[in-house]
Amino acid sequence: MNTKLLGIVLIILGVVAFAYQGITYTTQEKVLDIGPLKATVEKEKTIPLPPLVGGAALIGGIVLLLMGTRNS
């Protein structure tokens, strides 16, 4: 993969990580299962993304982008 392209992708991922601060997803859990009677509940869970991850991706993307332009 081209280093410039990888650098741009990392910069975009770093900005998105700063903007959202986490990944949220929904799961369904069974709370009642008696014969034909079934009940589920939806729960939202979040995986936090520390700002350090976004910063590392952003800095890594900038470094790769600069290395790609230096080699050209």
C-alpha positions as CSV (number, residue, x, y, z in Angstrom):
1,M,0.0,0.0,0.0
2,N,1.2,3.5,-0.8
3,T,2.6,5.4,2.2
4,K,0.7,8.6,1.2
5,L,-2.6,6.7,1.0
6,L,-2.0,5.0,4.4
7,G,-1.0,8.3,5.9
8,I,-4.3,9.9,4.7
9,V,-6.3,7.0,6.1
10,L,-4.6,7.2,9.5
11,I,-5.2,11.0,9.6
12,I,-8.9,10.5,8.9
13,L,-9.2,7.7,11.5
14,G,-7.4,9.9,14.0
15,V,-9.9,12.8,13.4
16,V,-12.8,10.4,13.7
17,A,-11.5,9.0,17.0
18,F,-11.2,12.5,18.4
19,A,-14.7,13.4,17.3
20,Y,-16.6,10.3,18.5
21,Q,-14.6,9.3,21.6
22,G,-15.9,5.8,21.5
23,I,-17.8,3.1,19.5
24,T,-21.4,2.4,20.5
25,Y,-23.2,-0.8,19.7
26,T,-26.5,-2.5,20.7
27,T,-27.0,-6.0,22.0
28,Q,-30.1,-8.0,22.7
29,E,-30.4,-10.1,25.8
30,K,-33.1,-12.6,26.7
31,V,-34.8,-11.8,29.9
32,L,-37.8,-14.2,29.7
33,D,-38.2,-17.5,27.9
34,I,-41.2,-19.5,29.1
35,G,-42.7,-21.6,26.3
36,P,-44.2,-19.4,23.6
37,L,-43.6,-16.3,25.8
38,K,-40.3,-14.6,25.0
39,A,-39.0,-11.2,26.0
40,T,-35.7,-9.5,25.1
41,V,-34.2,-6.2,26.0
42,E,-31.8,-4.1,24.0
43,K,-28.8,-2.7,25.8
44,E,-26.4,-0.1,24.4
45,K,-22.7,-0.7,25.2
46,T,-19.8,1.7,24.5
47,I,-16.2,0.9,23.9
48,P,-14.3,4.1,24.9
49,L,-11.5,5.3,22.6
50,P,-8.9,7.3,24.6
51,P,-7.7,10.5,23.0
52,L,-4.2,8.9,23.0
53,V,-5.4,6.5,20.3
54,G,-6.7,9.3,18.1
55,G,-3.5,11.3,18.6
56,A,-1.3,8.4,17.8
57,A,-3.2,7.7,14.6
58,L,-3.1,11.4,13.6
59,I,0.7,11.7,14.3
60,G,1.4,8.5,12.5
61,G,-0.6,9.6,9.5
62,I,1.2,12.9,9.3
63,V,4.6,11.2,9.6
64,L,3.7,8.7,6.8
65,L,2.4,11.5,4.6
66,L,5.6,13.5,5.1
67,M,7.7,10.4,4.4
68,G,5.8,9.7,1.2
69,T,6.3,13.2,-0.1
70,R,10.0,13.2,0.8
71,N,10.6,9.9,-1.2
72,S,8.9,11.3,-4.3
